[in-house]
């Protein structure tokens, strides 16, 4: 019975947060930027969760603030996995000078803290979707490529890869048909961490005060932290949503990875 319920316990939180983030703007009753009460007003008529530091409806801003924090990390994580896997496979399979160059570039980028790189790109390019996606890619691809490279090196030594090469299959065919299916498991196991870091990067931009001023779960935490004792929902609600999304996604991916044959 517990085994049947557990998958649903993982799916429900993810589905709820995704629904709120994607469909939230359609569910909000009014403009999230409109002042409707005194700062940090408690819940009341028309304010189910109270007001934020500027007197704006917390619930309306929450419904409007999750779209970028879900869409950008999802797109960034998918792009990171694809690009990192491709680089790691090429590096691990072809080896030689190309492997040496790619490995050194990867090690160079790995020493950069994600927040420092985020600040550099935000100050240089300004706040935008492409800037956040670039940060996610630059900080995530080196990790994925290392995982893919290590897995590729272990698979290359197997007999079926050597047999495919002996039969005349080219490098691309060997990598796609023989290597990729056998390195999916470690790459998928790392996807949860990449997704969590992508959310952290995207939320940090809002938390640090960047952006056009539109509702953002990261910005909501930063804006309302001083009045958390007066009106806690402006901090608690976005924090719970972000935590729920990252934890549930990691657990779901771990469970999916465990189902893949080793």
C-alpha positions in Angstrom: 0.0 0.0 0.0 2.8 2.4 0.9 4.6 1.7 -2.4 1.4 2.6 -4.3 0.9 5.9 -2.4 4.5 7.1 -2.4 4.6 7.9 -6.2 1.5 10.1 -5.7 3.0 11.8 -2.7 5.9 12.9 -5.0 3.7 13.9 -8.0 1.1 15.9 -6.1 3.4 18.6 -4.7 5.2 19.0 -8.1 1.9 19.2 -10.0 0.4 21.7 -7.5 3.4 24.0 -7.7 3.6 23.8 -11.5 -0.1 24.5 -11.8 0.2 27.6 -9.5 3.3 28.8 -11.3 2.0 28.3 -14.9 -1.7 29.1 -14.4 -1.5 31.4 -11.5 -1.7 34.7 -13.5 -5.1 33.5 -14.8 -6.4 32.7 -11.3 -5.4 36.0 -9.7 -8.3 38.4 -9.2 -6.6 41.7 -9.7 -3.4 43.5 -10.5 -0.6 42.2 -8.2 1.0 45.7 -8.2 -2.0 47.5 -6.9 -1.8 48.8 -3.3 -4.9 47.4 -1.5 -4.0 47.8 2.3 -1.5 49.2 4.7 1.9 47.5 4.7 2.0 44.1 6.3 -1.8 44.1 6.9 -3.1 40.7 8.2 -5.6 38.7 6.3 -9.0 40.1 5.9 -11.7 40.7 3.3 -10.1 40.4 -0.1 -6.8 39.6 1.5 -6.7 35.9 2.2 -3.0 36.0 3.1 -2.5 39.6 4.0 -0.4 42.3 2.4 3.3 42.7 1.8 5.6 45.6 2.8 4.0 47.9 0.2 0.4 47.0 1.0 0.0 44.7 -2.1 -2.0 41.5 -2.0 0.4 38.6 -1.1 -1.8 35.9 -2.7 -2.1 37.8 -6.0 1.7 38.4 -6.1 2.3 34.7 -5.3 0.1 33.6 -8.2 1.9 35.9 -10.6 5.4 35.2 -9.3 6.3 31.6 -10.1 6.2 31.4 -13.8 9.8 32.4 -14.5 11.0 30.4 -11.5 9.6 27.2 -13.1 9.9 27.7 -16.8 13.5 29.0 -16.9 15.0 26.3 -14.6 13.2 23.6 -16.6 14.4 24.9 -19.9 17.9 25.6 -18.5 18.2 22.1 -16.9 17.1 20.3 -20.1 19.6 22.4 -22.2 22.3 21.7 -19.6 21.7 18.0 -19.6 21.7 17.8 -23.5 24.8 20.0 -24.0 26.7 18.5 -21.0 26.0 15.0 -22.1 27.1 15.7 -25.7 30.4 17.3 -24.5 31.1 14.5 -22.0 30.5 11.7 -24.5 32.6 13.3 -27.2 35.4 14.0 -24.7 35.3 10.5 -23.2 35.0 8.6 -26.5 37.4 10.5 -28.7 39.9 11.4 -26.0 43.3 12.8 -27.1 43.9 16.5 -27.5 40.2 17.4 -27.7 39.6 15.6 -24.3 42.5 17.5 -22.8 41.2 20.9 -24.0 37.6 20.2 -22.9 38.7 18.9 -19.5 40.8 22.0 -18.8 37.9 24.3 -19.8 35.5 22.4 -17.6 37.8 22.5 -14.6 38.3 26.3 -15.1 34.6 26.9 -15.0 34.0 24.6 -12.1 35.8 26.9 -9.7 33.4 29.8 -10.4 30.7 30.2 -7.7 27.3 30.3 -9.3 26.2 33.5 -7.5 29.4 35.3 -8.5 28.9 34.3 -12.2 25.3 35.4 -11.9 26.2 38.8 -10.6 28.8 39.3 -13.3 26.4 38.4 -16.1 23.6 40.5 -14.5 25.7 43.6 -14.3 27.2 43.0 -17.8 24.1 42.0 -19.7 21.2 43.1 -17.5 18.3 41.0 -16.1 16.7 38.9 -18.8 15.7 35.3 -19.5 18.8 34.7 -21.7 21.1 36.0 -19.0 19.6 33.6 -16.4 19.7 30.7 -18.9 23.4 31.5 -19.7 24.2 31.4 -16.0 22.5 28.0 -15.6 24.3 26.6 -18.6 27.7 27.9 -17.7 27.5 26.6 -14.1 25.7 23.3 -15.0 27.3 22.0 -18.2 30.7 21.3 -16.7 29.3 19.1 -14.0 27.1 17.1 -16.4 30.0 16.8 -18.9 32.2 15.3 -16.1 29.5 12.8 -15.2 29.0 11.9 -18.8 32.7 11.6 -19.5 33.3 9.3 -16.6 30.4 7.1 -17.5 31.5 7.1 -21.2 35.0 6.0 -20.2 33.7 3.0 -18.4 31.3 2.1 -21.2 33.9 2.4 -24.0 35.8 -0.5 -22.6 32.9 -2.9 -22.9 32.7 -5.5 -25.7 29.6 -4.2 -27.4 31.2 -0.9 -28.1 34.3 -2.5 -29.5 32.1 -4.8 -31.6 30.2 -1.8 -33.1 33.5 -0.2 -34.0 34.7 -3.4 -35.6 31.5 -3.6 -37.7 32.3 -0.1 -39.1 30.0 2.1 -37.2 31.1 5.7 -37.1 31.7 7.7 -33.9 28.3 9.4 -33.9 26.5 6.1 -34.4 28.5 4.4 -31.7 27.9 7.3 -29.2 24.1 7.5 -29.9 23.3 3.8 -30.2 25.8 2.1 -27.9 27.0 4.7 -25.3 24.1 7.1 -24.7 21.6 4.4 -23.5 24.1 3.1 -21.1 25.0 6.4 -19.4 21.5 7.7 -18.9 21.3 6.5 -15.4 24.1 8.6 -13.8 23.1 11.6 -15.9 19.5 11.4 -14.8 20.7 10.9 -11.2 22.5 14.3 -11.5 19.5 16.1 -13.1 17.8 16.7 -9.7 20.9 18.7 -8.5 21.1 20.7 -11.7 17.4 21.5 -11.4 17.7 22.6 -7.8 20.7 24.8 -8.6 18.8 26.3 -11.6 16.0 27.3 -9.3 18.5 28.7 -6.8 20.1 30.8 -9.6 16.8 32.1 -10.9 15.4 32.9 -7.5 18.6 34.5 -6.4 18.3 37.1 -9.1 15.0 38.3 -7.7 16.2 37.9 -4.1 19.2 40.2 -4.9 16.9 42.9 -6.3 17.4 42.4 -10.0 14.5 42.4 -12.4 11.8 44.7 -13.7 9.9 44.7 -10.4 7.3 42.1 -11.5 6.1 39.6 -8.9 8.8 37.0 -8.2 9.0 34.3 -5.5 12.6 35.1 -4.8 12.0 38.8 -4.7 9.0 38.3 -2.4 11.2 36.6 0.2 13.7 39.4 0.1 11.0 42.2 0.2 9.1 40.8 3.1 11.7 39.3 5.3 11.8 42.3 7.6 8.1 42.0 8.3 7.9 38.3 8.6 6.6 38.5 12.2 3.8 40.8 11.2 2.7 39.1 8.0 4.6 35.8 7.5 2.9 34.6 4.3 4.9 36.9 2.0 8.0 34.9 3.0 6.6 31.5 4.0 4.5 30.8 0.9 7.2 31.4 -1.8 9.8 29.6 0.3 7.6 26.6 0.8 6.8 26.5 -2.9 10.4 26.6 -3.9 11.4 24.0 -1.4 8.5 21.8 -2.3 9.4 21.9 -6.0 13.1 21.2 -5.6 12.7 18.4 -3.0 9.9 16.7 -4.7 11.6 16.9 -8.1 14.8 15.4 -6.7 12.9 12.5 -5.0 10.9 11.8 -8.1 14.1 11.7 -10.3 15.8 9.5 -7.7 12.9 7.1 -7.9 12.9 7.2 -11.7 16.6 6.5 -11.8 16.2 3.5 -9.5 13.8 2.0 -12.1 16.4 2.2 -14.9 18.4 -1.0 -15.2 22.1 -0.6 -14.2 
